[in-house]
Amino acid sequence: MNRTLSQAAKVIGTDSTQVKKWAYLFKDYLGKKANPSKGQARVFGDNDLLVLAYVWDNWEDQPDLEAIKIGLNQEDHLDERFYQHLYIHTPILQEPPDDLDETWSHGILLNGGNINGYLELARNYKSGAEALLNLALESGETRYWAWPVLFAYRHTLELYLKIIGGIQENTHSLKKCVEGVEKHYGKKIGSPLREWMLELDKIDPSGLAFRYADVKEKPGEWAEYWVDFAQFKFAMGRVFSDIDNAIVGVGAKSNWSK
């Protein structure tokens, strides 16, 4: 994130005059825009702020400039506490950086749309759901992951069904989505995929059961169920594999065409 001189001073907790002095003294560690040509405004990037925060932390009445430079050469300004100081003074929604390109892998550029379309959005949710389930199985403490995992998969399945069935109805019912897909294809979804999806609809017909702690679905629908997450991973893998095949047109022999 880029900041003006006054904004940078506010983050560091000093005045603009002091920041300008530091920008000159430690210009070799700052971006070119921190010391621009005459007539141009100073601009400080995130790395510049980390350097300035480190300088501020080590500044004294009689500062040892060489010692500070040694610390910067050793990248001591990249310590976690300086990042935390920067993050405290940083908004979540930021202006896109001037040098943003494919190497920026630690964030995402929001452009007001659904990523690259509904299918890409659904596949993003699928990747997230799979990552959560893998972590749950690896942790050996699946009970701490259960609700987020089930919600993520259920939401992903709803999105996929609406895409493949061209469903425009404002509904969260998996049963209605399944029926919409079958109407779209003119055929029933094959076993056991259809049964697996309707099982999720049975315990969560409105899409709320895994989202909130105090939601109760239709009386009598709930009982004690054991969900084997290893089997669940296999089942959902088969479901989404067949849906993907149907979407890209290579699923002529999949359960979507039976």
trRosetta pair geometry for C-beta under 8 A, 3 or more apart (Angstrom, degrees):
i j d omega theta_ij theta_ji phi_ij phi_ji
1 45 7.4 142 72 -151 34 56
1 46 5.9 80 34 -62 67 96
1 90 6.0 158 21 -139 152 107
1 91 7.9 136 -119 44 158 80
1 94 4.7 -98 -96 -153 111 138
1 95 7.0 105 -137 47 79 80
1 97 7.2 -99 -77 -79 30 89
2 33 7.9 -28 -137 107 116 151
2 43 5.1 -13 -165 -174 114 107
2 44 6.9 136 -157 69 59 41
2 45 5.9 -33 -96 -92 66 62
2 95 7.0 -54 37 75 96 121
2 97 7.1 132 -29 -124 94 68
2 98 7.1 48 -45 -14 138 104
3 7 3.8 -133 -170 100 102 121
3 8 4.7 138 107 -60 123 76
3 11 6.7 -26 -160 -10 173 135
3 43 7.3 140 66 -160 37 58
3 44 4.9 -32 64 65 90 96
3 45 8.0 166 17 -85 78 16
3 49 7.0 65 25 -68 136 121
4 7 4.6 93 49 10 75 105
4 8 6.9 -137 92 -7 37 88
4 41 6.6 -38 -135 166 92 124
4 42 7.1 97 -165 81 53 77
4 43 7.0 -39 -100 -106 43 58
4 44 7.7 8 107 19 4 92
5 8 5.9 -56 -148 35 27 111
5 9 6.4 28 154 -19 63 106
5 16 5.1 63 143 -142 108 107
5 19 6.1 160 -164 93 81 134
5 20 6.8 18 -149 -65 128 91
5 41 7.3 -126 -14 -174 104 85
5 42 4.6 73 -66 64 101 121
5 44 7.4 111 -91 -15 43 114
6 9 5.6 -52 -148 35 33 114
6 10 6.5 36 152 -22 64 103
6 16 5.5 -33 -90 -79 62 121
7 10 5.6 -52 -150 32 33 113
7 11 6.6 34 152 -19 65 102
7 44 7.7 -162 82 48 94 112
8 11 5.8 -53 -152 34 33 111
8 12 6.4 23 155 -11 67 109
8 19 5.5 126 105 -154 112 153
8 42 7.8 -72 13 120 142 117
8 44 4.2 60 -85 37 138 153
8 48 7.3 -44 -127 116 135 114
8 49 6.3 -142 -137 -96 90 90
8 52 6.6 63 175 50 110 171
9 12 5.9 -61 -145 43 30 105
9 14 5.6 -98 -158 80 81 66
9 15 5.6 8 -169 -176 136 17
9 16 4.7 -84 -45 -74 155 55
9 18 7.2 115 -128 59 105 91
9 19 4.7 -113 -82 -22 87 138
10 13 7.6 35 -180 -74 29 36
10 89 7.5 166 115 -157 88 137
11 49 5.9 -27 110 -144 147 124
11 53 7.8 -68 130 -73 99 103
11 85 7.8 109 170 144 89 91
11 86 7.0 34 -180 -123 129 59
11 89 4.4 152 -125 118 90 160
12 19 6.5 150 33 -89 148 107
12 49 7.2 -149 -63 -151 90 79
12 52 5.2 -74 -90 134 135 116
12 53 6.0 -148 -116 -86 83 63
12 56 5.1 172 -172 -53 106 152
13 56 6.9 110 56 -173 96 152
14 18 4.4 -76 149 72 130 142
14 19 6.4 153 86 -49 111 84
14 56 6.4 -153 -25 -116 129 120
15 18 5.2 96 60 8 73 101
15 19 7.3 -138 103 -5 39 90
16 19 5.6 -55 -148 37 37 112
16 20 6.3 39 154 -21 69 104
17 20 5.8 -54 -152 34 30 112
17 21 6.6 32 150 -20 63 104
18 21 5.6 -52 -152 33 35 114
18 22 6.4 30 152 -15 67 105
19 22 5.7 -55 -148 40 33 109
19 23 6.1 40 151 -27 66 105
19 44 8.0 -68 178 -57 128 150
19 52 6.5 13 -133 -144 89 139
20 23 5.5 -49 -144 32 31 116
20 24 6.7 28 155 -16 62 103
20 42 7.4 -148 -102 -37 83 162
21 24 6.1 -61 -158 36 30 107
21 25 6.3 21 153 -13 67 112
22 25 5.6 -58 -138 42 34 108
22 26 5.8 -13 175 21 71 111
22 52 5.8 102 119 -125 144 86
22 55 5.1 129 -150 120 130 158
22 56 7.8 -30 -91 -58 162 73
23 26 7.1 -73 -130 58 16 78
23 27 6.3 54 158 -85 57 78
23 30 6.1 -35 -145 16 73 173
23 34 5.0 -151 -148 157 113 102
23 35 5.6 165 152 -67 105 90
23 42 6.8 -24 -148 -144 170 143
23 44 7.9 -105 -101 -88 120 111
23 52 7.8 -11 -71 -89 73 113
24 27 5.9 -11 -148 -44 27 111
24 35 6.6 117 -92 -107 57 126
25 65 6.6 -111 -180 -133 122 123
26 29 4.9 -34 166 37 96 114
26 30 6.3 95 112 -22 83 105
26 51 6.3 -177 133 160 136 122
26 52 8.0 172 69 -85 139 60
26 55 6.1 -128 -14 -80 158 140
26 68 7.5 -81 -88 125 126 121
26 69 7.3 -167 -117 -92 93 83
26 72 6.9 163 -153 -64 122 168
27 30 5.6 -70 -143 42 40 108
27 34 7.0 -174 -129 94 72 110
27 35 4.9 -4 -128 -14 119 153
29 51 4.8 158 128 -136 118 144
29 69 7.8 -158 -41 -128 131 73
29 72 5.0 -48 -106 175 152 143
29 77 7.9 102 172 11 136 156
30 34 3.9 -65 154 51 131 154
30 35 6.7 103 89 -9 127 99
30 44 7.6 -53 -156 -125 117 83
30 47 7.9 163 -130 108 50 91
30 48 4.8 57 -140 -119 92 96
30 51 6.0 -139 -78 68 79 156
31 34 5.3 112 64 -11 70 100
31 43 7.7 -53 92 94 126 85
31 44 7.6 150 42 -135 111 43
31 45 5.3 61 -6 14 148 118
31 47 7.0 105 -37 71 103 109
31 48 5.6 -75 13 -59 96 115
32 35 7.0 -85 -165 59 40 74
32 36 7.1 76 144 -93 74 63
33 36 5.6 9 -146 -66 48 103
33 42 6.8 122 149 -162 70 48
33 43 3.9 -29 146 59 127 100
33 44 7.5 -154 101 -66 97 30
33 45 7.4 90 57 -26 120 95
34 42 5.8 35 -153 -162 38 100
34 43 7.0 -95 -73 74 48 47
34 44 5.4 63 -102 -96 96 74
34 45 7.9 -91 -54 13 103 77
34 48 5.1 172 -75 -130 135 141
35 42 7.2 11 -78 -117 29 101
36 40 3.8 -91 132 90 138 120
36 41 7.0 37 36 73 148 26
36 42 6.1 -162 8 -94 103 51
36 43 7.4 58 -41 14 126 85
37 40 5.2 66 62 10 72 123
44 48 4.1 -134 -160 97 83 140
44 49 5.9 103 146 -57 117 79
44 52 7.3 -8 -157 -13 143 142
45 48 5.0 105 52 5 63 104
45 49 7.3 -121 105 -5 38 88
45 97 7.5 56 -133 -136 111 114
46 49 5.6 -54 -153 33 35 112
46 50 6.7 37 150 -20 66 101
46 86 6.4 85 -154 -179 87 146
47 50 5.5 -48 -151 31 38 114
47 51 6.6 40 150 -18 66 101
48 51 5.7 -54 -154 35 34 112
48 52 6.3 29 151 -15 67 108
49 52 5.6 -54 -143 41 34 110
49 53 6.1 38 155 -24 66 105
49 86 5.3 114 115 -114 128 114
50 53 5.7 -51 -145 34 29 112
50 54 6.5 30 154 -19 62 104
50 77 4.7 114 144 151 92 105
50 78 6.5 38 170 -87 144 51
50 82 5.0 89 -145 140 80 127
50 83 7.0 4 -106 -74 114 59
50 86 6.3 -39 -74 -50 76 142
51 54 5.8 -57 -154 35 30 110
51 55 6.4 30 150 -19 65 105
51 72 6.4 44 -135 -126 93 119
51 77 5.2 24 -97 -171 45 168
52 55 5.5 -51 -146 36 35 113
52 56 6.2 40 153 -21 66 104
53 56 5.6 -50 -147 35 31 114
53 57 6.4 33 152 -22 63 107
53 77 6.9 126 68 -153 86 96
53 82 4.7 144 99 -145 134 100
53 85 5.5 147 -146 87 146 141
53 86 6.7 -105 -34 -57 152 91
54 57 5.6 -55 -149 35 31 113
54 58 6.5 4 159 2 65 112
54 68 7.5 139 130 -161 96 91
54 71 6.5 -169 169 122 126 122
54 72 6.6 142 103 -85 146 83
54 76 6.2 127 -142 99 135 88
54 77 3.5 -86 -33 -103 147 94
54 79 7.8 120 -96 22 106 105
54 82 6.0 -16 -61 -100 82 148
55 58 6.3 -76 -148 50 27 93
55 59 5.9 46 153 -52 68 104
55 68 6.0 59 -118 -169 72 136
56 59 5.6 -41 -140 5 28 120
57 82 7.6 -97 -20 -88 144 102
58 63 7.2 93 126 -144 78 105
58 64 8.0 -75 158 55 109 85
58 67 7.3 -147 172 109 134 102
58 68 5.1 162 101 -103 137 96
58 71 6.6 156 -50 35 166 162
59 63 5.2 -39 -144 -91 58 131
59 68 7.8 34 -76 -91 60 143
60 63 4.9 150 46 -83 73 62
60 64 7.6 27 34 -3 121 74
63 68 6.7 5 171 -29 112 133
64 67 3.8 34 113 16 119 119
64 68 6.5 153 92 -18 67 83
65 68 5.7 -56 -151 36 34 112
65 69 6.3 32 153 -18 67 106
66 69 5.6 -54 -147 38 34 111
66 70 6.4 40 151 -24 65 101
67 70 5.6 -48 -150 31 33 115
67 71 6.6 35 150 -18 62 103
68 71 5.7 -54 -155 35 34 113
68 72 6.5 32 149 -17 66 105
69 72 5.4 -51 -146 38 36 112
69 73 6.2 41 152 -22 67 102
70 73 5.6 -51 -148 34 31 114
70 74 6.5 23 152 -11 63 108
71 74 5.8 -62 -149 43 31 106
71 76 4.1 -57 -177 34 88 137
71 77 7.2 101 134 -39 95 79
72 75 7.3 35 -178 -81 36 30
72 76 6.9 -76 -73 39 29 87
72 77 5.8 18 -115 -16 70 120
75 78 4.7 -8 167 11 95 120
76 79 5.9 0 178 -32 59 109
77 82 5.7 -74 -174 76 59 177
78 82 7.1 -107 -124 60 10 127
78 83 7.5 31 -167 -46 51 105
79 82 5.3 90 66 5 79 101
79 83 7.6 -148 100 -2 43 88
80 83 5.5 -56 -153 38 41 114
80 84 6.2 42 152 -23 71 104
81 84 5.5 -49 -146 35 35 114
81 85 6.5 40 152 -22 64 101
82 85 5.6 -46 -148 32 36 114
82 86 6.5 36 151 -18 63 104
83 86 5.6 -58 -152 38 33 111
83 87 6.1 31 153 -20 68 108
84 87 5.6 -53 -141 37 32 111
84 88 6.4 41 156 -28 63 100
85 88 5.9 -49 -153 24 29 115
85 89 7.2 3 156 3 59 108
86 89 6.4 -79 -161 48 32 95
86 90 6.0 30 149 -31 70 122
87 90 5.3 -65 -139 34 35 118
90 94 7.2 -18 -178 -77 96 125
91 94 6.0 152 78 -73 92 74
93 110 7.8 -58 -129 45 95 136
96 100 5.2 -63 177 -10 98 154
96 109 6.1 34 -108 -127 118 109
97 100 4.6 131 66 -52 86 90
97 104 7.3 163 45 -93 131 153
100 104 5.5 -46 -145 3 70 154
100 109 6.8 99 170 -77 147 127
101 104 6.3 124 58 -2 44 96
102 105 8.0 28 162 -66 54 82
104 107 6.4 -35 155 45 104 92
114 117 6.3 37 94 -147 105 9
114 118 6.0 9 129 -76 148 53
114 120 7.6 138 131 68 83 96
114 121 4.9 -47 173 -53 100 137
115 120 4.7 -137 109 110 121 117
115 121 5.1 161 28 -74 121 74
115 124 6.2 172 -60 -27 168 145
116 120 4.0 61 62 3 88 166
117 120 5.1 93 59 12 75 102
117 121 7.0 -133 103 -7 39 91
118 121 5.4 -54 -148 36 35 116
118 122 6.3 35 155 -20 68 103
118 159 6.9 -165 179 -174 93 100
118 162 7.8 -98 174 98 140 105
118 163 5.4 177 120 -96 121 111
119 122 5.7 -52 -149 35 33 111
119 123 6.3 29 153 -16 65 107
119 163 5.8 119 -83 -155 75 154
119 247 6.6 137 -123 -179 129 149
120 123 5.7 -55 -146 40 33 110
120 124 6.4 41 151 -26 64 101
121 124 5.6 -51 -153 29 31 115
121 125 6.8 28 151 -14 63 102
121 159 6.7 -123 106 -168 98 146
122 125 5.8 -55 -154 37 35 110
122 126 6.4 37 148 -22 66 105
122 156 6.1 110 -165 -155 75 71
122 159 4.0 -173 -103 121 100 124
122 160 5.2 132 -173 -69 142 69
122 163 6.1 -88 -25 -17 155 144
123 126 5.2 -46 -144 34 38 117
123 127 6.4 43 154 -22 65 99
124 127 5.9 -52 -152 33 31 110
124 128 6.6 29 150 -15 63 106
125 128 5.6 -56 -150 39 34 113
125 129 6.2 36 153 -22 68 105
125 152 6.5 -173 -178 -169 87 80
125 155 6.0 -111 -172 105 144 102
125 156 4.2 -173 118 -92 113 91
125 159 6.3 106 41 25 148 150
126 129 5.6 -53 -145 36 31 112
126 130 6.3 30 156 -17 65 106
126 156 4.8 123 -76 -158 66 141
126 160 7.7 64 -65 -58 120 122
126 240 5.8 124 -137 -142 136 152
127 130 5.9 -55 -147 38 29 110
127 131 6.3 31 154 -20 63 107
128 131 5.7 -55 -147 35 30 112
128 132 6.4 31 155 -18 64 105
128 152 5.8 -127 110 -157 97 132
129 132 5.8 -55 -151 35 31 111
129 133 6.4 27 154 -16 65 107
129 149 6.8 100 -158 -153 75 58
129 152 3.7 175 -99 130 87 112
129 153 4.7 127 -164 -71 140 64
129 156 5.2 -85 -17 -17 148 146
129 236 7.6 -109 130 158 130 152
130 133 5.8 -56 -146 38 31 110
130 134 6.3 33 156 -20 65 106
130 233 7.8 92 -133 -140 75 94
131 134 5.8 -54 -147 36 29 111
131 135 6.4 28 155 -17 63 107
132 135 5.8 -59 -151 38 30 109
132 136 6.3 33 152 -23 65 106
132 145 6.2 168 173 -172 90 115
132 148 5.8 -128 -161 119 147 107
132 149 4.9 -169 123 -95 117 76
132 152 5.7 114 33 28 149 160
133 136 5.4 -51 -147 33 33 115
133 137 6.5 30 156 -16 66 103
133 145 7.7 150 -104 140 36 132
133 149 5.1 104 -82 -142 75 119
133 153 7.5 54 -55 -56 127 120
133 229 6.3 -178 -159 -175 94 110
133 232 7.3 -140 -141 101 134 108
133 233 5.5 157 149 -93 139 101
133 236 7.9 180 -51 54 169 146
134 137 5.9 -56 -148 38 31 107
134 138 6.2 27 155 -16 65 111
134 233 7.9 95 -71 -120 63 138
135 138 5.7 -57 -142 41 31 110
135 139 6.0 35 158 -28 66 109
135 145 6.7 173 96 -112 92 152
136 139 5.9 -56 -147 29 26 112
136 141 7.7 -108 -154 80 62 56
136 142 4.7 68 170 -121 104 72
136 144 7.8 -173 -126 71 86 73
136 145 3.5 -142 -100 81 108 154
136 146 7.4 119 -143 -66 143 46
136 149 5.6 -25 -29 -63 155 144
136 229 6.1 -119 110 -163 123 161
137 142 6.9 27 -82 -85 44 107
137 229 5.7 -160 -78 113 94 127
137 230 6.7 102 -120 -76 130 75
137 233 7.2 -18 -47 -42 143 146
139 142 7.2 152 71 -63 102 48
139 144 7.2 -84 121 57 150 117
139 145 6.9 132 39 -25 142 132
141 144 4.8 15 134 13 107 116
141 145 7.2 110 102 -8 74 97
142 145 5.7 -74 -154 48 47 102
142 146 6.0 73 150 -66 79 86
142 149 8.0 -39 -163 8 87 154
142 229 5.4 -152 -135 -20 145 148
143 146 5.7 -18 -141 -19 34 121
145 148 6.0 -74 -168 53 59 104
145 149 5.2 56 143 -29 91 116
146 149 5.9 -70 -151 38 23 110
146 150 6.1 13 164 -13 66 111
146 227 7.5 123 -143 63 109 132
147 150 5.9 -56 -140 40 29 107
147 151 6.1 28 161 -17 65 109
147 210 5.1 169 -161 -161 77 83
148 151 5.8 -57 -143 40 28 110
148 152 6.0 30 160 -23 65 109
148 210 7.9 161 -77 165 17 110
149 152 5.9 -58 -147 35 25 110
149 153 6.5 17 159 -11 63 108
149 229 7.3 -3 141 -128 161 117
150 153 6.1 -58 -146 40 29 105
150 154 6.0 27 158 -18 65 112
150 200 7.9 179 -167 -134 93 104
150 204 7.8 148 151 -26 114 153
150 210 4.7 -149 98 -115 105 148
150 227 7.7 19 -85 143 117 177
151 154 5.8 -60 -143 40 28 109
151 155 6.0 25 161 -17 66 109
151 210 3.7 -165 -70 118 87 123
151 211 5.8 116 -122 -71 134 66
152 155 6.1 -57 -145 38 25 108
152 156 6.3 26 155 -19 61 110
153 156 5.6 -56 -145 38 30 113
153 157 6.2 33 156 -21 65 106
153 200 7.8 -124 111 -117 103 148
153 232 7.7 -97 -59 165 177 111
153 236 5.5 -70 -148 -119 128 149
154 157 5.7 -54 -148 35 30 112
154 158 6.5 33 152 -21 63 104
154 174 7.3 -90 -158 -61 88 131
154 200 5.5 -177 -108 179 98 131
154 204 6.0 -20 -141 89 158 148
154 207 6.9 173 136 -125 121 71
154 210 6.3 139 24 26 142 143
155 158 5.7 -52 -151 32 32 114
155 159 6.6 32 152 -18 64 104
155 207 7.3 88 -91 -152 74 107
156 159 5.8 -56 -153 35 32 111
156 160 6.3 30 153 -18 66 107
156 240 7.5 -15 138 -93 121 126
157 160 5.7 -55 -146 37 32 112
157 161 6.2 30 157 -19 66 107
157 174 6.5 14 116 -120 119 119
157 197 6.5 -179 179 -126 138 97
157 200 6.9 78 63 80 160 162
157 236 7.7 -99 -69 -135 112 98
157 239 6.9 -11 -114 137 108 142
157 240 7.9 -104 -94 -74 73 89
158 161 6.0 -57 -147 36 27 109
158 162 6.4 25 157 -17 63 108
158 172 6.4 -15 -136 -151 150 63
158 174 6.2 -96 -88 -88 82 80
158 177 6.1 -163 -138 -49 63 167
158 207 6.7 27 -69 -102 159 124
159 162 5.9 -60 -151 37 29 109
159 163 6.4 27 154 -20 65 107
160 163 5.8 -59 -152 35 31 111
160 164 6.2 16 160 -9 68 110
160 240 6.7 -122 -97 -118 166 78
160 243 4.8 29 172 166 128 159
161 164 6.1 -59 -139 43 29 101
161 165 5.7 5 167 2 66 119
161 167 6.9 10 127 8 79 139
161 174 6.9 121 11 -143 164 69
161 177 3.8 74 123 157 138 122
161 178 6.5 -56 -145 -68 140 49
161 180 7.1 101 156 66 100 109
161 181 5.6 -89 -158 -46 85 125
161 197 7.7 114 -74 -154 136 143
161 243 7.6 -82 -72 -122 53 135
162 165 6.3 -67 -133 52 21 97
162 166 7.9 -98 171 85 52 1
162 167 4.3 -97 -135 58 67 108
162 177 6.0 -65 -61 -132 68 115
162 180 7.7 19 -110 91 51 146
163 166 7.7 17 178 -67 25 39
163 247 6.8 10 123 -108 116 124
164 181 5.7 26 101 -121 104 111
164 184 7.4 159 132 83 67 152
164 243 5.7 -114 -46 -155 148 91
164 246 5.6 46 -142 104 129 124
164 247 5.7 -94 -94 -76 93 87
164 256 7.2 -89 172 -138 142 144
165 177 6.5 169 28 -171 150 68
165 180 4.2 93 157 119 147 96
165 181 3.8 -96 -77 -82 116 61
165 183 7.4 66 -158 55 110 84
165 184 4.5 -176 -146 -7 66 145
166 180 7.8 -144 65 159 60 109
166 184 5.7 141 31 -116 101 137
167 171 7.7 -74 162 46 127 104
167 176 7.9 120 -149 129 143 90
167 177 5.9 -92 -18 -126 171 74
167 180 4.3 51 -90 145 116 158
167 181 7.7 -53 -42 -55 116 66
167 184 8.0 -95 -55 -46 77 132
169 176 6.9 -90 90 148 143 131
169 180 7.2 -147 23 -88 121 144
171 176 5.0 -36 129 80 156 148
171 177 7.1 -165 95 -53 111 83
172 206 5.7 56 81 180 122 42
172 207 3.3 -81 166 -6 136 136
172 208 7.8 85 108 -31 156 74
173 176 3.9 69 88 11 117 107
173 177 6.5 176 97 -11 62 83
173 201 6.5 56 -171 -143 68 115
173 205 5.8 1 -120 -177 85 76
173 206 7.2 -17 -76 -95 72 38
173 207 7.8 -103 -60 -27 33 98
174 177 5.3 -56 -147 39 37 115
174 178 6.1 43 153 -23 69 101
174 197 5.6 -154 164 169 124 91
174 198 7.0 -173 110 -99 112 40
174 200 5.8 44 17 91 171 101
174 201 3.7 -135 62 -76 108 105
174 204 7.8 61 -4 88 121 85
174 205 7.5 -116 26 -128 84 47
175 178 5.8 -50 -148 33 29 111
175 179 6.4 26 153 -14 62 107
175 198 6.2 65 -96 -122 84 84
175 201 4.5 134 -41 174 85 160
175 205 6.9 -14 3 -133 116 91
176 179 5.6 -55 -147 41 33 111
176 180 6.2 39 151 -25 65 106
177 180 5.4 -51 -147 33 32 116
177 181 6.6 35 153 -20 64 100
178 181 5.8 -53 -153 32 32 110
178 182 6.5 29 151 -16 65 106
178 189 6.4 -88 -162 9 96 139
178 194 6.5 106 -162 -141 134 81
178 197 5.6 144 -81 113 127 136
178 198 6.6 -40 -8 -68 168 86
178 201 7.6 -90 -6 -34 126 149
179 182 5.6 -53 -146 38 34 112
179 183 6.3 37 153 -21 66 104
180 183 5.7 -52 -147 35 31 111
180 184 6.3 35 152 -23 63 106
181 184 5.5 -54 -150 34 31 115
181 185 6.3 12 158 -3 67 109
181 189 6.5 35 102 -57 123 118
181 256 7.3 -82 165 -142 121 98
182 185 6.1 -63 -142 48 29 98
182 186 7.7 -168 166 6 56 4
182 187 6.5 -114 -153 87 75 34
182 188 5.5 10 -134 -109 124 41
182 189 6.0 -96 -78 -21 97 82
183 186 7.3 29 -170 -74 28 43
185 256 6.3 -161 -90 165 161 82
185 257 6.7 -133 -171 -104 133 53
187 257 6.4 55 68 -164 150 35
187 258 6.3 176 150 89 128 35
188 194 6.9 -12 170 -75 91 156
188 258 6.7 -49 83 98 76 83
189 193 5.6 -97 156 92 114 110
189 194 4.2 146 89 -74 104 101
189 197 7.7 9 98 26 157 139
189 255 5.7 47 -176 143 74 97
189 256 6.2 -18 -120 -110 83 49
189 258 7.2 66 -169 52 24 98
190 193 6.1 59 79 30 68 108
190 194 6.7 -177 87 -15 20 106
190 254 7.8 -163 26 143 127 53
190 255 3.4 -122 50 -146 108 85
190 256 7.6 -81 10 -36 93 23
190 258 3.7 61 -65 37 110 147
191 194 6.1 -61 -87 35 54 100
191 195 6.0 33 -132 -7 85 112
191 255 7.5 -152 40 -139 20 124
192 195 4.9 -56 -167 45 74 115
192 196 5.8 80 134 -30 89 98
192 235 7.7 -70 101 -132 115 102
193 196 5.8 -57 -150 33 31 112
193 197 6.5 24 158 -15 66 107
193 238 6.7 -134 -88 120 96 105
193 239 5.4 139 -139 -105 99 78
193 242 6.3 -67 -95 50 155 156
193 255 4.6 127 13 115 138 159
194 197 6.1 -61 -153 37 30 107
194 198 6.3 20 156 -12 66 112
194 255 7.6 -150 -29 163 83 125
195 198 5.9 -61 -144 42 30 107
195 199 6.4 42 154 -31 64 101
196 199 5.7 -50 -155 23 30 116
196 200 7.3 27 151 -14 61 99
196 235 5.0 -178 -135 180 148 125
196 236 7.9 -162 156 -71 138 54
196 239 6.3 -126 91 -68 138 126
197 200 6.0 -53 -161 32 37 109
197 201 6.7 35 144 -16 67 106
197 239 6.8 134 -64 -130 98 137
198 201 5.1 -49 -146 38 43 116
198 202 6.3 58 150 -34 67 96
199 202 5.5 -44 -152 21 33 119
199 203 7.3 9 159 0 61 101
200 203 6.7 -68 -154 45 32 92
200 204 6.1 -36 169 45 69 105
201 204 6.8 -91 -131 70 23 62
201 205 5.5 55 179 -101 73 64
202 205 7.2 16 -123 -59 11 90
202 221 6.2 -174 169 -168 72 105
203 209 6.2 -154 140 109 77 171
203 217 6.9 157 -178 29 41 159
203 221 6.5 164 -108 144 44 106
203 222 6.6 82 -134 -100 86 72
203 225 7.1 -79 -80 9 147 154
204 207 6.4 81 156 -86 102 24
204 208 7.2 -175 -158 48 90 45
204 209 3.8 -122 -108 29 92 125
204 210 6.1 -17 -107 -13 149 94
204 217 6.7 -130 -106 -70 36 145
205 217 6.1 120 24 -150 94 125
205 218 7.0 21 22 -6 138 112
205 221 7.6 -86 -15 -149 115 166
206 209 7.3 117 55 -28 83 82
206 215 7.9 -131 72 177 124 134
206 217 6.9 -177 13 -114 104 94
207 211 7.3 33 144 -15 66 128
208 211 5.3 -77 -152 40 48 114
208 212 6.0 -19 177 24 90 106
208 215 4.5 -147 131 -159 109 165
208 217 7.8 158 68 -77 95 86
209 215 5.7 -137 -103 98 42 120
209 217 5.6 -21 -81 -42 117 117
211 215 7.1 39 63 3 82 147
212 215 4.5 92 74 -20 105 109
216 219 7.7 26 151 -74 115 65
216 222 7.9 -85 -155 -10 78 141
217 221 5.2 -64 109 64 115 139
217 222 6.5 128 56 -43 104 103
218 221 4.6 80 73 -20 90 125
227 232 5.7 32 175 -57 99 135
228 231 4.0 53 90 18 113 111
228 232 6.3 172 87 -18 54 86
229 232 5.0 -50 -137 39 37 119
229 233 6.2 47 157 -27 66 98
230 233 5.8 -47 -152 28 29 113
230 234 6.9 28 148 -15 59 104
231 234 5.5 -54 -153 36 37 113
231 235 6.1 36 151 -21 69 106
232 235 5.7 -53 -143 37 31 111
232 236 6.2 23 160 -12 66 108
233 236 6.3 -58 -142 42 25 103
233 237 6.1 32 154 -25 61 110
234 237 5.6 -58 -150 34 26 116
234 238 6.6 25 154 -17 63 104
235 238 5.9 -57 -155 34 30 108
235 239 6.4 30 150 -20 65 107
236 239 5.3 -49 -144 35 38 116
236 240 6.1 26 162 -10 70 106
237 240 6.4 -60 -143 42 25 99
237 241 6.0 28 157 -22 62 112
238 241 5.7 -56 -142 36 27 113
238 242 6.4 23 160 -16 63 108
239 242 6.2 -66 -157 37 24 105
239 243 6.4 20 152 -17 64 109
240 243 5.4 -50 -142 37 37 113
240 244 6.1 41 157 -21 67 103
241 244 5.9 -53 -149 35 28 111
241 245 6.5 30 151 -20 62 107
242 245 5.5 -52 -148 35 33 114
242 246 6.4 34 153 -20 65 104
242 251 6.2 100 -165 -139 62 135
242 254 4.4 150 -148 -171 92 125
242 255 5.1 -6 -158 36 156 97
242 256 5.9 158 158 -24 103 100
243 246 5.7 -56 -150 36 32 111
243 247 6.3 33 152 -22 66 106
243 256 7.1 115 -99 -62 47 135
244 247 5.6 -54 -147 34 32 112
244 248 6.4 9 163 -1 67 108
244 251 8.0 139 88 -55 46 127
245 248 6.5 -68 -144 47 25 94
245 250 5.2 -90 -158 79 80 81
245 251 3.2 112 124 -74 99 103
245 254 5.0 145 91 -57 134 148
245 256 7.6 176 83 18 95 126
246 249 7.7 38 179 -72 28 26
246 251 4.0 -60 -70 51 55 151
246 254 5.8 -115 -60 69 90 146
246 256 4.1 0 -86 54 141 164
246 257 7.4 175 -110 -39 103 91
247 251 7.9 57 14 -2 45 130
248 251 7.7 103 57 -17 71 94
251 254 3.5 -29 -171 5 100 133
251 256 5.5 37 131 43 136 119
251 257 6.5 162 125 -16 85 114
252 257 5.8 -26 -165 23 37 170
253 257 6.9 -67 -93 59 12 126
254 257 5.9 89 61 12 68 95
254 258 8.0 -108 110 -24 43 90
255 258 5.6 -37 -150 3 47 120
